Amino acid sequence: MKSMATLFVALPATALLCLPAPSQPAAQGGQSKPTLYNTTKLKLLQGRQVFSYTQSKFDIAGNCEAARHYDYTWYEMQHSTLEFRDIEAMIAACPHAGAIPMIRLPDAQEWHIQHATDIGALGVIIPTVDDVDRAREAAKWARYPPVARRSSGQGQAAAIWGINGIDYHQTINDNMLVVIMIETPTGVANAYDIASVPGVDVVIIGNNDLSQFSGYSQNSDKYWELVTKVHDDVLRAGKIFGQANANYAKGPLSQDARFFQNGPSNDGWTPPGRGGRGANPSAPPPGEDGPVTAGRRGRGQLR
């Protein structure tokens, strides 16, 4: 991945676990440095792994507690009954608790992405991307002109992130994360073109669906040939690679994998059991990117 210029980080100073944001210094030449309050994006640019807590139901208290322990919150709208007003209220309740709010949308439609960004999400996750058209749609609506086509709304985003002297509209493009999920053999075939789309920041494997759509089990060589192709194409395009299943934070290709759904918390906190999940912090929600039963043949077992 290409290196990025030195980043200035301003952490908003309200609510839980927050530090006051220092004044923004000027860089050489009189231009101010980018303000990066998306701490998940900062960690990714530093080459570190990031993990989430998946929020699939309306629960303000539970959401705010989990947000204190993770890099980002994965608000689930593809496979849940959450509505934008639910997520809007949960983000508003504790926007600076720690976890950066990101939403997995059901598609890349303009109105979905506009709603997500207007309510304060600092990232969108787009599932089942098969071609560059869907990837371009995701990138198009997530950022303001001149780089993209997001329109100016009246949501709560600016009030949440535009504090301590920060100009939200001037800084949000740098802070936005557009995450693309590749989950089918067609998406695998087009992985390099998808990852090369300007405005796409991260490309991850949807592990369970890739297994379902391809017909290959996750411990088969054929499956890992698909994963390896995506891995190679994403890195060749200069983008960040990840896998939805946090079990892959160790083992095959983990040296380059950065972005995961769920996984360990930053401080050892364990989320309460959800149905059949028990207390395994890396366990995906039911039906979502199922457990790994064995490592890849020839690459060793996952630890």
C-alpha positions as CSV (number, residue, x, y, z in Angstrom):
1,M,0.0,0.0,0.0
2,K,1.3,3.5,-0.8
3,S,2.4,5.5,2.2
4,M,0.3,8.4,3.3
5,A,1.5,11.8,4.5
6,T,1.8,12.4,8.2
7,L,-1.7,12.5,9.7
8,F,-2.9,14.8,12.5
9,V,-5.4,13.1,14.7
10,A,-8.1,14.9,16.6
11,L,-10.2,12.9,19.0
12,P,-13.5,14.7,19.8
13,A,-13.9,15.6,23.5
14,T,-17.3,14.7,24.6
15,A,-19.1,11.7,26.1
16,L,-17.2,8.6,27.2
17,L,-13.5,7.8,26.9
18,C,-12.6,11.0,25.0
19,L,-9.6,13.3,25.0
20,P,-9.6,17.0,24.2
21,A,-8.6,17.7,20.6
22,P,-5.5,19.9,20.3
23,S,-5.5,22.8,18.0
24,Q,-4.8,22.0,14.4
25,P,-1.2,22.8,13.5
26,A,-0.1,24.1,10.1
27,A,2.0,21.9,7.9
28,Q,4.9,23.2,5.8
29,G,3.8,25.6,3.1
30,G,1.0,27.0,5.3
31,Q,-1.5,24.2,4.6
32,S,-3.1,22.4,7.6
33,K,-2.6,18.7,8.0
34,P,-5.6,16.4,7.5
35,T,-7.7,15.9,10.6
36,L,-8.2,12.2,11.1
37,Y,-10.8,11.5,13.8
38,N,-11.7,8.1,12.3
39,T,-9.4,6.1,14.5
40,T,-10.2,2.9,12.7
41,K,-8.9,4.4,9.5
42,L,-5.8,5.6,11.3
43,K,-5.0,2.1,12.6
44,L,-5.5,0.6,9.1
45,L,-3.1,3.2,7.6
46,Q,-0.6,2.2,10.4
47,G,-0.8,-1.4,9.2
48,R,-2.7,-2.6,12.3
49,Q,-5.7,-5.0,12.5
50,V,-9.1,-3.7,13.4
51,F,-12.1,-5.5,14.9
52,S,-15.7,-4.8,15.5
53,Y,-18.7,-5.4,17.6
54,T,-21.8,-6.4,15.5
55,Q,-24.9,-4.5,16.5
56,S,-28.0,-6.2,15.0
57,K,-30.7,-4.9,17.3
58,F,-31.9,-1.6,18.8
59,D,-30.1,-1.5,22.2
60,I,-28.7,1.9,23.2
61,A,-27.2,0.7,26.5
62,G,-25.6,-2.4,25.0
63,N,-24.3,-0.5,22.0
64,C,-22.7,2.2,24.1
65,E,-21.1,-0.4,26.4
66,A,-19.6,-2.4,23.5
67,A,-18.4,0.7,21.8
68,R,-16.0,1.3,24.7
69,H,-14.0,-1.8,23.8
70,Y,-13.8,-2.1,20.0
71,D,-12.2,-0.3,17.1
72,Y,-15.6,0.1,15.3
73,T,-19.2,-0.9,15.5
74,W,-20.6,-2.9,12.6
75,Y,-24.2,-1.9,12.4
76,E,-26.0,-4.6,10.5
77,M,-28.6,-3.7,8.0
78,Q,-28.3,-6.5,5.5
79,H,-29.4,-9.3,7.8
80,S,-31.4,-7.5,10.5
81,T,-34.5,-5.4,11.0
82,L,-32.6,-2.4,12.1
83,E,-33.8,0.9,10.6
84,F,-31.8,4.1,10.0
85,R,-33.7,5.8,12.9
86,D,-32.5,3.0,15.2
87,I,-28.9,3.4,14.2
88,E,-29.2,7.2,14.3
89,A,-30.3,7.1,17.9
90,M,-27.6,4.6,18.9
91,I,-24.9,6.7,17.2
92,A,-26.2,9.9,18.9
93,A,-26.2,8.3,22.4
94,C,-22.4,7.8,22.5
95,P,-20.7,8.9,19.3
96,H,-17.3,9.4,21.0
97,A,-17.3,6.2,23.2
98,G,-14.4,4.6,21.2
99,A,-15.8,2.5,18.4
100,I,-16.2,4.2,15.0
101,P,-19.7,3.8,13.6
102,M,-19.9,1.9,10.3
103,I,-23.0,0.4,8.6
104,R,-23.3,-2.7,6.5
105,L,-26.0,-1.7,4.0
106,P,-28.0,-4.1,1.9
107,D,-26.8,-2.5,-1.4
108,A,-25.0,0.5,-2.8
109,Q,-28.1,2.7,-3.6
110,E,-27.7,6.4,-3.3
111,W,-30.4,6.9,-0.7
112,H,-29.0,4.2,1.6
113,I,-25.5,5.6,1.6
114,Q,-26.8,9.2,2.0
115,H,-28.8,8.1,5.0
116,A,-25.8,6.3,6.5
117,T,-23.4,9.2,6.1
118,D,-26.0,11.9,7.2
119,I,-26.7,10.1,10.5
120,G,-23.0,10.0,11.3
121,A,-21.5,6.8,10.0
122,L,-17.8,7.1,9.2
123,G,-17.8,4.1,7.0
124,V,-20.1,2.0,4.8
125,I,-19.7,-1.7,4.1
126,I,-21.2,-2.9,0.8
127,P,-21.9,-6.7,0.4
128,T,-21.9,-9.0,-2.6
129,V,-20.0,-6.8,-5.0
130,D,-19.5,-8.6,-8.3
131,D,-18.3,-5.8,-10.6
132,V,-16.9,-2.3,-10.8
133,D,-20.3,-0.8,-11.4
134,R,-21.5,-1.6,-7.8
135,A,-18.1,-0.6,-6.4
136,R,-18.3,2.7,-8.2
137,E,-21.8,3.4,-6.9
138,A,-20.5,2.8,-3.3
139,A,-17.6,5.2,-3.8
140,K,-19.7,7.8,-5.7
141,W,-22.2,8.5,-2.9
142,A,-19.9,8.2,0.1
143,R,-17.9,11.4,-0.3
144,Y,-18.5,15.0,-1.2
145,P,-17.5,16.7,-4.4
146,P,-15.1,17.2,-6.1
147,V,-14.1,13.6,-5.6
148,A,-17.6,12.1,-5.5
149,R,-21.3,12.9,-5.5
150,R,-22.5,13.0,-1.9
151,S,-25.1,15.7,-1.5
152,S,-25.4,18.0,1.5
153,G,-28.0,16.9,4.0
154,Q,-29.3,18.1,7.4
155,G,-28.5,15.0,9.5
156,Q,-26.7,14.8,12.8
157,A,-23.3,14.0,11.3
158,A,-21.8,17.5,11.3
159,A,-22.9,18.1,14.9
160,I,-21.2,14.9,16.0
161,W,-17.9,15.2,14.2
162,G,-17.7,19.0,13.5
163,I,-16.6,20.0,17.0
164,N,-13.4,21.4,18.6
165,G,-12.8,23.6,15.6
166,I,-13.2,20.8,13.1
167,D,-15.0,21.6,9.8
168,Y,-16.9,18.4,9.1
169,H,-17.6,19.1,5.5
170,Q,-13.9,19.8,4.8
171,T,-12.6,16.7,6.7
172,I,-15.2,13.9,6.2
173,N,-13.8,12.8,2.8
174,D,-10.5,12.0,4.5
175,N,-12.3,10.2,7.3
176,M,-14.7,8.1,5.3
177,L,-14.1,4.4,4.8
178,V,-15.7,2.5,1.9
179,V,-15.5,-1.2,2.4
180,I,-16.3,-3.7,-0.3
181,M,-17.2,-7.3,0.3
182,I,-16.3,-9.9,-2.3
183,E,-18.5,-13.0,-1.8
184,T,-18.9,-14.8,-5.2
185,P,-16.6,-16.3,-7.8
186,T,-17.7,-13.5,-10.2
187,G,-16.4,-11.0,-7.6
188,V,-13.2,-12.9,-7.3
189,A,-12.7,-12.8,-11.1
190,N,-13.1,-9.0,-11.0
191,A,-11.3,-8.4,-7.8
192,Y,-8.4,-6.3,-9.2
193,D,-10.8,-4.0,-11.1
194,I,-13.1,-3.7,-8.1
195,A,-10.2,-2.8,-5.7
196,S,-8.8,-0.3,-8.3
197,V,-11.9,1.8,-8.2
198,P,-11.0,5.3,-6.8
199,G,-12.7,5.8,-3.4
200,V,-12.7,2.1,-2.4
201,D,-10.5,1.9,0.7
202,V,-10.9,-1.7,1.9
203,V,-11.8,-5.0,0.2
204,I,-12.7,-8.0,2.3
205,I,-13.8,-11.6,1.8
206,G,-17.3,-12.6,2.9
207,N,-16.1,-16.0,3.9
208,N,-19.2,-17.9,4.4
209,D,-21.0,-16.6,1.3
210,L,-17.9,-17.2,-0.8
211,S,-17.9,-20.8,0.4
212,Q,-21.7,-21.0,-0.4
213,F,-21.5,-19.4,-3.8
214,S,-18.4,-21.3,-4.9
215,G,-19.4,-24.7,-3.5
216,Y,-16.0,-25.1,-1.9
217,S,-15.6,-25.6,1.8
218,Q,-13.4,-23.2,3.7
219,N,-10.7,-25.8,4.3
220,S,-10.4,-26.8,0.7
221,D,-7.5,-25.7,-1.6
222,K,-10.0,-24.5,-4.2
223,Y,-11.6,-22.1,-1.8
224,W,-8.2,-20.8,-0.7
225,E,-7.2,-20.3,-4.4
226,L,-10.1,-17.8,-4.6
227,V,-9.1,-16.1,-1.3
228,T,-5.5,-15.8,-2.4
229,K,-6.5,-14.3,-5.7
230,V,-8.5,-11.6,-4.0
231,H,-5.6,-11.0,-1.5
232,D,-3.1,-10.6,-4.3
233,D,-5.4,-8.4,-6.4
234,V,-6.3,-6.1,-3.5
235,L,-2.6,-5.6,-2.5
236,R,-1.6,-5.0,-6.2
237,A,-4.3,-2.3,-6.4
238,G,-2.8,-0.6,-3.3
239,K,-5.8,-1.2,-1.1
240,I,-6.4,-2.7,2.3
241,F,-7.3,-6.4,2.5
242,G,-9.4,-8.1,5.1
243,Q,-11.7,-11.1,5.8
244,A,-15.1,-10.9,7.5
245,N,-14.3,-14.0,9.7
246,A,-12.1,-12.8,12.5
247,N,-10.8,-16.3,13.0
248,Y,-8.6,-15.5,10.0
249,A,-6.8,-12.8,11.9
250,K,-4.3,-15.6,12.5
251,G,-3.2,-18.3,10.1
252,P,-3.4,-18.1,6.3
253,L,-2.7,-14.7,4.8
254,S,-3.1,-13.0,8.2
255,Q,0.2,-11.1,7.7
256,D,-1.7,-8.9,5.2
257,A,-5.2,-9.0,6.6
258,R,-6.3,-5.9,8.5
259,F,-10.1,-5.5,8.6
260,F,-12.4,-8.0,10.3
261,Q,-16.0,-8.4,11.5
262,N,-16.0,-9.1,15.2
263,G,-12.9,-10.4,16.9
264,P,-11.1,-9.6,20.1
265,S,-11.8,-6.4,22.0
266,N,-9.0,-3.9,22.7
267,D,-9.0,-4.5,26.4
268,G,-10.0,-8.1,26.9
269,W,-13.7,-7.3,27.4
270,T,-16.0,-10.2,26.3
271,P,-19.5,-9.4,24.9
272,P,-22.4,-11.3,26.5
273,G,-23.5,-14.4,24.7
274,R,-26.0,-14.0,21.9
275,G,-28.0,-17.2,21.3
276,G,-25.7,-19.9,20.2
277,R,-22.6,-17.6,20.1
278,G,-21.6,-18.1,23.7
279,A,-18.6,-16.0,24.8
280,N,-16.4,-16.5,21.8
281,P,-15.4,-12.9,20.8
282,S,-14.5,-14.0,17.3
283,A,-17.7,-15.8,16.6
284,P,-19.8,-14.2,13.9
285,P,-23.5,-13.6,14.3
286,P,-25.7,-16.6,13.5
287,G,-25.6,-17.5,9.8
288,E,-22.8,-14.9,9.1
289,D,-19.4,-16.1,7.9
290,G,-19.4,-19.4,9.8
291,P,-16.7,-20.9,11.9
292,V,-13.4,-22.3,10.6
293,T,-13.1,-26.0,11.1
294,A,-9.6,-26.5,9.8
295,G,-6.7,-24.6,8.3
296,R,-5.8,-24.6,4.7
297,R,-4.0,-27.8,3.6
298,G,-0.3,-27.1,3.2
299,R,-0.5,-23.8,5.1
300,G,-0.9,-25.2,8.6
301,Q,-3.8,-25.0,11.0
302,L,-5.4,-21.8,12.3
303,R,-4.4,-21.1,15.8
